[in-house]
Amino acid sequence: MSQNTQGPFQLTRRRIIGSGAAAITLLVHDLALAFKPPTARLAGARPQPQGTPTQPQAPAGAPDWSGGPGKARFRIDGLAKVTGQKIYARDFRAADMPGWPTRTPERMAMILRATNPGVAFTGLNLDALAGVDAVPLLTITQTALTGFAWPQRDLASLNLSLPFSSAGADGVSQLLVPVGTAPQFYGQPVAILVFADSNAYRRAKRALQFQPGVVLTGGLAAPPAQPWVMAYSPVNYLTRYDVPGVAPPIPPFSQVQVGYASDPYQPDSTSQPFNSTARALRQRINTTLQAPRSGVLQLCGTYSTQVLDPMFMEPEAGLAWLDPAKQGNGGGALHLVLGTQATNGDATDSWTMFSKDDCPIKVKTVVLNSCYPGGGFGGRDVSTFPSLLAVTAALADGPVRIAQDRYEQFQGGLKQLASNITQRIAVDAKTGQFLAFGSQQVLPSGGQNNYSQFVAMLAAYCGLSGYDISQAYVDAIAQPSTGVVAGSMRGFGGPQASFAVETLVDEVAVALKRDPIELREINALREGNRTITGAPLEQPMRLREICRRAREHPLWREREKVKARRAKEGVRYGVGFALANQAYGTGKDGVMAEVALAPDGRLTVRTNCVDMGNGSATTLAISTAGWLGRNAHDVVMGDVGSFNALELHSGSKGNWTDPLWTPSFAMSSSACLTAFHQVHVTEQASRVLFEAGLLPAAAAIWGVPVAQVQGRTAWQAGRLTAPG
């Protein structure tokens, strides 16, 4: 039984947009302004076609996944997966897509990549292809290859508008390496080969893959026109100082409390008027960290993590087709079949890429058929793969497919940033209280910025982990390198920061001979504290309670006894403990959901987010139960175009007085956004549908005023009931 006991619902623009048989909710979660650019409304996006095969359907007669309102017997996509239905982008062919051409064979494309960023790319040696009957129909490069005998197109002549994430350390944005220049990073694409069909593609792959001398190089490249930057912008400098009782008194200082970011390495400016204050306070903090003091433990260390590959189940793959039917009417329709986290972003970038007036390829609309990605967690967030696929389709003579194998994915897929973090801490040796903390985080990020600067930003916000330290500073930069492009994969900077902090805290516990969990409990954040940014924690915090319960657990209390026993058996044994707190005040997230009720009572949830394997499709399907009394029958994931019906915009100069403005229209999918914000917005859409549609209808049937039953209804066995 679910009850609807909340007070009267106020139908205001700030809370919902839409009412009636379909309710749409746009939730903006705006904690603190981040520099990560939000995705604007995409006027050129069209909803994926009704009944697109990329959205799995349970076969007729299949058992019901639903376990009753708010419960699931198994995942909503479970049957489709275990019965081998087409569900991932790799599974689909052009023939599966309604309305796609069938006369033109599906083309297959291969991406050739650089293996040495230190030398210039000079051309291609594809002689092996002639001998295996696999001459490419088209070879795509950044600049034309001199003396190349086969058909070719170059991207330079298209005047593409590339996404911000493709900028290198020299400020140059590029998809492919221009002839005569050095690659920006290991694995950067140098050419795309388009083959007539999958048979020719397979012959070509056997002839070229792992063969030296296919990608030609020669000599050192000329220096770039612009020198490398030392860090992708913006950089992050956080300073917090809140020490009562000092003479003369010093007001509490933090980014939130003074209302400005501060760069202690620059003079004061109009936009950063407290730089000198931050610099002076850091000198005080460094004195606490380094000047010898009786009864104070001072430790310093450097901690590193390596580059990681996500190794998700499905390497990136996709289909694309530029329908030229509407070329005379402002441009064609670019159709994409992708498994991606960044549905809105990839559709926007694909459309924007051909948006310049002098671009010879005109794209009026983008239709993204979103698939289950088969793993993501940042590894498919602002990947270059969709852009490479889109430009290949724009130049090919029909539908084209690119499907990377495991090696190709490792060679070119997004990675997790490495880290080198140097930290200092000062601790009261008697009480165990953390007195001061300083951290310099350097995160090597690869040869293009991707989301690395924002990953470094979150690493800075996580720089104190879950501890209350009143004297602290954290610097974090995303450092360009020649490594494969890294991005938001796995934790968005949090794991790197937390690993370093927790390792240092363990060293403090050893030095003080204190219980590691007790030490954390003493210093853990509690309600009323502030984070490194100065953001106030105004909700109950359970970190200390978690520590207390962990200390009392037999696994912890008996660890030394068990360790000694296992040592006698020749087994190494240990029990560790670490504390981490999700960064608070990290930015703004726009999330969207539609809940629709069909005449036959069928409920459908529609969302722009995707299920990366974390079960979000099932979670959203059961989120309707609280207000509508049952789970959704269907969930449409990764829908880009439908929400354009709201006609919202998210320009930086807008404000809440404009009913069509929102600070953030949509963001990439992530596990935490789905678990919290996406569930909330689906619940709110369900509430709108109930309050503005079902409840008035029920009151009319009962013959009573809505106010009489408002907040007094309950769902029982699929029926809406009210007292009296």
N, C-alpha and C positions, 0 to 999 in steps of 0.2 A: 504494500500500500504506500503510495506517495501522497503527501499533503501539500497543498498550496496555501500557506498561511501567512504569506508576507502581505504587507499593507498595500493600499491602492497603488497601481502602477501609473506613473506619470509619463505620458507619451511625449517626450521631449527630444529635440534634435541631438542633444549632447549624449543621450542614452541609446537611442535606436534610430534607424532610418528604415521605414517600411512597415507595413501592417497588412492584415488581411490573410488570405489563404497561404501566402508565402511571406515569411518574415526574414528580413536580412538585418544582420547586426554588424556594425563596424566598430571594433574596440581599439582605442589607441591607448597603449600602456606607456606613459611618458614620465619616466622617473628623473632623468637628467639628460640634457642635450648631448648627444654623441655626434661625432663627425661623420659616421658612416652614412653615406647618402641613401635616403629611402627611395624605393621605386615609385615613380609617379604613375598616375593613371595612364594606361596605354590606350589611346583612342583607336589605334589600328588593330587591337586584339579582338578576335571573334571567339565566342564560346566553342569548345570542341563539339563536333556534331552529336546530335542525340543518338544514343546507342552505339557510340564509338567502341570498337572492339578492345580498346586499351583499358576500358573499365570492366573488370571481371564480373560475370553474372553467375549465380549458383545454378547448376543444371536443374531441369524439371525433376521433381521427385526427390531432390537432395534433402538430407536432414537439415533442420533449422539450426543456424548457429546461435540464435538468441536463447538465452536461458531465463527469460522473464524480464520485466522492466528493470533496467539498470544492471543486468547481468548478461554474461556471454558463456555459452557452453564451449565454444571455441572461436577462433578468430574469424571475422567476417570474410576475409580473403583466404581462409585456410583450405577450403575445398578446392578452390581454383588452383592453389599451389600444389597440393598433394595429388591432384588428378592430372597435373601436367598441362593445364590450360595455358594459352598464350597470355602472359601477364607482364613480362619484362620487355623493354624496347628491343632487345636482341631477338626476341621471338617473332617479331612482326616483319612482314614483307609488304611491298606496295600492293600486292594483290589482295591483302587483307583489309585495305583501307577503302571504304565506300567513296566513290567518286574519283579515285585516283586513276590515271591512265593505265590501260592494260595492253595497248598495242606496242608501246615503247618498252623494251625490256628494262628491268630494274638494274641500274648501274651500280657497280661496287667501287669504292674509293679506298686508297691506301695512303697513309700519311708517312712521309719520310722525315726523319728527325736528325738533328745534329748531335754528334757525340763528342765534339771538342770545341768549347767556347773560346779557346785561345787563338784560333786561327780563322782566316777568312773562308767563307763559303764561295766556291768558284764555279760550281756547276754540278751536273749529274752525269753519271755513266750508266745508261740503261741498255747497253748493247746486249746483255743477257736476255732481254725480253724478246728480241726478234727471233731468237732461236727456239723459243718455247711457244710461239704464236700468242703472245700476250702484249702486243704493242698497245699502249694506253690510247684511248680515244682523245684524252685531253690531259695535259700536264699544267698544273697551276703553280706559279711561283710568285714571289713578291715583286720582282723585277724580271724583265724578259731575259731569257737565256740566249746569248749570241750563238748563232750557228746551230741551233737545236732543230733537228730534222722533222720532229713530229708536232702535231697541233699543240699550241700552248696559249695560255692567257695569263696575264699578270695582274696582281691586285693593285699595284700602284696606279694603273690607269683607271681604276674604278672610283678612286677618291672616297674610300670608305670612312665612315665615322665610327671609330673603334671605342669600346667601353673603357672607362677609367682604369679598370683592373689590368689592362694590357700594357701599361706604361712600364718601361724598364728604368734602371737606375740612372740612365742618361736622359730620362724624360720622354723618350721616343716610344710611341705605341706601335706595335706591329704583331701581326699574326704569323707571318713567315719571315725568314731571314733574307734580306736583300742580297743579291749577288755582290760579292766584293767586300762584305762586312762580316764581322765576327758575330756568332750567335750571342744572344743576351744570357743564355743559360744552357746547361746540359738538357738535351731532349727537346730543344725548341724546333718546331716544324720548319723544314726548308722547302717542301714541295708536297703537293697532293696529286696523286695519279688516279685518273678515272678510267675504269675498265668497262668493257661492253657488258659483261655479265659475271656471275660468281665463278664460273669455270675459268675464265681468263684471269680473274683476280687471284684464284688459288695457284694457278701456274706461275703468275708473276711473283706471288709471295714466296713460293718455294725457291724461285730464282734469285730473289733480292735479299730476303731477310737474313741477317747475321753475316752478310757478305761485305768485306771491306772494299773500299773503292767505289761504292755506289754514290755516296755523297762526296764530291770532290772538294778538296781544300788546298790552300796554297798560301804560305807565308803569313806573317802577322798582319792583322787588319789595321787600317788607319785608325787613329784615336777618334772617339766619338766627338761630334760637334759640341756637345755639352758634357762637362765632366760628371763623373758619377757623384750622386749625392751620398752622404754618409748614412742617411736614414730616410726611409719613406715618410712623407709628411701625412698627418701631424705626428710630432713626437709628444711624449707624455712625461710631465714633471709634476708630481704630487707632493705637497708638503702639508703636514699637520702638526700644530703645536698648541697644546692646551694644558698649561702647567700653572695651577693657581699658587699663590704665595710667593712668587718671585718678586724681587725688587730691582728696578721699578716694575709695576704690574704690566704684563703683556697680554693684550686681548687674545682670546682664542682665534686661531688662524687655520683656515682650510679653504679649499676651492669653493665649497658650498657656502661656508660662513661669510666669506668676503664677496662672493658673487662673481669672481673672475678666476680664470686659469692663470697660472704664474710660471714663468720661465726664469729660474734663478741665474741663468747664464747670460741673460740679456738685460739691458737697461729698462727702466720703466717706460711704458708707452700708454697711449690712450686705451688700447684694447687690453693691455696687461699692466695696470697701474701698481701692482703689488710685487713686481719682480724683485726689487731691492729688499722688501720685507721678507720674502721667502728666502733670499740669499742670507740675510742676517740670521734668521731663525735656524737655517741649516748649520750655520757655524756653531750655534748653541748646541744643536743636536749632536754634531760631530765632537764637540767637547765632551758631552756625556758618553759618547761611544768610544772615545780614544784616550782621553786624559785619565791617567791612573787615579783611582779613588778607592779608598778603603771600603771593603764590604760590597764592592760592585764587581760582578763577573763581566768581562768583555771578551767576546768571541767574534771571529771573522772567518769567512769561508767562501769558496767559489764552487758552484754547483752547475752541472751541465746535463742536458738531455739531448738525445740525437734526433735527427730527422726520422720521421715515421711515415710509412705508407699505410693507407687505410685498409688495403687488401679486402675490399668488400666483395661479396659473392659474384656480382655481375660487373665485369669491365664495361666501360662506357660504350654504348652503341646507339644508333638512331637511324631514322629515315627522314628524308626531306624531299620536298617537291615544290618548285615554284610554278604555280598555275598561271600561264601567260594569258588566260582567257580575258582578263580585264586590263591588260596592258594599255589599251587605248582609253581607259577610264581612270587614269591616275595611278596605274600600277597593278601588279599581279597580287595573288594571294600566296603567301609562303606557308606551306603546311609542314609541321614538324612532328615527329614521333620521338619523344625523349623520356628518359627516366632522369629527373633532375630535382634538386631541392629548390632551385631558384626559378620557379615557374614564371612569376611576373618578371623577374630580372632577365631571364633568357629570352622571353618573348619581346621585352622592351629592347634589349640589345640587338636582337635579330632585325627588328623593325628599324631601329635608329641607324644601324650600320649602312643602310641604303638611302638615308634620308636627305643627303646633300643634294642641292639643286643640280649640280653637274655630275652626279653619279648616273651612269648610263643605265643602271638597273633600277627599276622602280618597283617598290613593294608598298602596296596600299594597306594590306591587312596581313596579320599573322594568326594562324590557327595552330595552337599547341595541343596536341593529343598527348596528355600526360600518362605515363606508365608508372607502375611500381618500379622504383629504381634498383632494387636488389642490394641495398646498402647505400649509405650516404654519409651522414654525420659530419658534414663539412667537406667531404671529398668530392661532392658534386655541387658545391656552392660557388658560383662564378667560375666554373671551369671554362677553359678555352674550347672545349670540344663542341658545344652548340654553335659557336661562331664559325668554327671550321666547317661544320656540317652545313650551316646555312649558306656560306659563300660558295661551297661546292655545288649545292643544289641550284644556286643562282646562275652558275656558269655551265651546268650540265644540260643535256638535252631531254631530261626526264627525271623521274624519281631516282634518288641515289641513296645508297646505304653505306654507312661506315660502322664497322664492328671491330673494336680493338680486342686483341687477345691479351692474355695475362701479362706477357712480356711488354707489349705496347703500352698497356695501362701503367705498368711500373715505370716505364721509360718517360711517360708524359703526363701521368695523372697527378693531381694535387697532393701535396704532402703536409704533414704537421710540421710547424716551425721547430727548429732546434732552439736551444737556449744556453746561454752562459750567464749566470747570475752571481754577482758578488754581493755579499750581505755582511752587515755588522749588527750586533745586538749587545745591549747593556742590560744586566739583570741584577736586581737586589738579591745578593747571595743568601740572605736570611729568609726573606719572605717568598722568593721566587717570582716576584713581580717583574714584568718586562718594563724597563724604564725608557728605552729608546731603541730605534731600529732604523737602518739605512739600507737601501738596495739599489743596485744598478743592474738592470736587466737588458741584455743584448740578445735579440732573437734573429739569427740568420734566416732570411726569408725567401731566397731564390732570386731569379733574374727579372721578375716582374712583380709589381706591388700586390696584385690581387687584393685580398682583404687583410694583408699582413699588418698594416699600420693599425687597424682596428683590433686585430688579435693582440698586438702589443698593448693597446689601450686597456683591454680587459685584463691582460696580465698585470698591468700596473694596478688596476682596481682590486685585483686579488693578491696584491703584493704583501698584505699583512695577514693573509689567510683569514682565520676567524678570531683574531685577537684584538684586544683593546690596548693600544699603545699610544700614549698621549704625545710623545715626541717621535715623529717618524717622517721619512721621505722615501719616495720610490721614483726612480727614473726608468723608463722603458722605451726602447727603440726597436723598430723593425729594420734590420740591417740588410741592404742589398748584398747578394752573393751570386755566384755562377751556378748555384744549385738549381734543381728542378723547382718550379714555382710551388711555393707553400701557401697555405691559406687557413681557412677556419676549421680545418679538420680536427675533430675530437677535442672538445673542451674550450676552443677559442681562446687559448692562452692561459686558462685557469690551471690546468694540470702542471704546466711548466713552473708557474709561480708557486703553487702549493707544494710541489715536490721540494723546491729549494727551501722554503720556509720550514716545512716539517722536518727536513733533515737537520737544519740548524737547531731547531727546538729539541730534537733528540740529543744533539751534542751538548746542549745546555743541561739537559737532565742527567747525562752521564757525568758532566763536570761537577754538578751540584749534588750528585748522588741522591736524586729525588725520583719519585715515581713519575714516569713520563706522562701518564694520564692526569695525575694530580697537578702537575705543572701546567698542563693545558687547561685544566678546570679553573685554576686560579686566574688565568689571563683571558679566558674565553669571553667573547662579546656577550653582553646582556642588554636587556631593554633599557633605553636611555643613553647608551653609548653611541659613539659616532665611528664611522668607517674612515679609511685613509682619505677619502674625498671630503669628509665632513658630513656626509649624509646621516641624518639622525635615524636611529633604530627605534621606531615608535610602536613596534609590535612585540609580543612575548618572544623571547629567544630561548631555545631549549638546549643550547650547546653545553652548558654546564651540567644540566641534568643528564645529557647523553654521556658525558665524561664520568659522572658519578655512577651511573648504572654500569658502564663498561668496567670501572674499577672493581665493582662488586661481583662481576661475572666470574664463575669458576675458571673459565678459559684464561682469564688474566690473573686471578689470585693464585692459581696453581701452576703457573707457567714454568717457574724455576724447578719445581718438583718434577714436572713432566719432562722438562729439558734434561735433567740429570738422569732420569730413568731411560730416556731414549738414547742418551749418549752411551750408556752401557751396552746398548743394542747396536751401536755403530751408526746411529741415525742422528743427523743434525736437525734440531728442532728449535723454533723460536716463535714468539707471538709479538706482533707489532701493533701500533696504534697511530693513526694520523687524524687530524682534524682539518676540515675545509668548510668554507662557507661560500655559497653562491654569491657572486659579486652583486652588490646592491647599488642602484643608481647608475646603471650602465648604459642607458639609452632609451630609445623609444621603439616600440614594435606595433605595427598595424596588423591586425588579424581580422579575418572576415569569415562569416558563415551565413548560409541560407538554409532555412528549414522550411520545406514545402509539404503541404497536405493535398493529395490528389482527391478527386471526387470519390474514388473507391476506398479512401482511407489510408492509402499508401503514403508513408513518410519518407522523405528523401532529404539527406543532408548534403549540401554542396559547399566545398571549401577550396581555397587556393593552396592549402598545405598538402604535403604528400606523406605517405607512409614509407619510411625508410627501413622498415623491419621492426620498428618500435611499437607496432600495434596501434598507431594513431587512428586508422580507419575504424577499428573496432571501438576504441575509446570514444570517438565522436558519435558513433552510431548509438551507443548506450547513453549518451549525454542528453538525449531528448526525453528520457523517461521521467525525470523529476517533474516536468511541467506538462508533458503530453501523455503520460501514462503508459507509454510503450517505447521500445527501441525503434530506431529507424529501420526501414526495410532495405534501403539502398544508401550508399555513400559515394558521391562523385568527388574524387580527389584531384588536386592539381588544376582546378578550373581557373583559367586566367581571365577570359573575356566576359563571363556573365556579370561580374561585379561592376563592369563599366556602365551598367544600366543606372547606377547611382549617380553618375556624372560628377564625381568628386574630383578635386584637384588638391595637390599638396605642395604648392609653391612655397618657397622660403619666406615670402613676404605676406602670406595669408594670416588670418586670425579667426578666432571663433565667432566673430560677428557675421562672417560669411557662412551661410548654412551648407555650402557645398565644399568648404575647405576642411582639410584634416592634415595634421602635421606629418602623418605617415600613412600611405595607402596600403602597402603590403611589404612584407619582408620575406626572406628565404625561410624555408622550414627548418626547424631544429627540434631535437628531442624535448628540450625544456619548454619551448614555446608551445608545443603540442600538449604537453602534460598540464600546463597551467592556462595560458592565455587562449589557446584554440578551444579548449574544453569550455572555458568560461563564456566565450563569445557564442558558442553553439547553445549553451544553456540559456543565454540571454535571448537569442533568436527564438528558441522554443518558448520562452516566457512571453515574448511579443505575440507570437502566434496564439498562445493561450489567452492572454489578457485582451487582445484586440480582436480575436476571432472566435475561438471556441467558447470562452466564458459568456460573451454576450449572446451567442447562439443558444447556449444551454439555459441562460436566464430567460430567454424568450420562450423556449420550450416549457420551462417550469412555470412560466407566467409570473415571474417575480422581477423586481428591479435588480440590476447588476450589483448595486451597492449592498444589497441584502446578503449576497453570497460571496462577495469579494473577500478573499483571504480565508474562507471557511470551507473550501471544497477539498475533496480528496479522491484519488483514483483507487478503486477497489475492483479487482478482477476485470480490469479493462473498461470499467464504467466510471463515469464522473459522478460523484455523489456530493450532496450538501445536506446539512441538518435541516429538518422540517419538511 
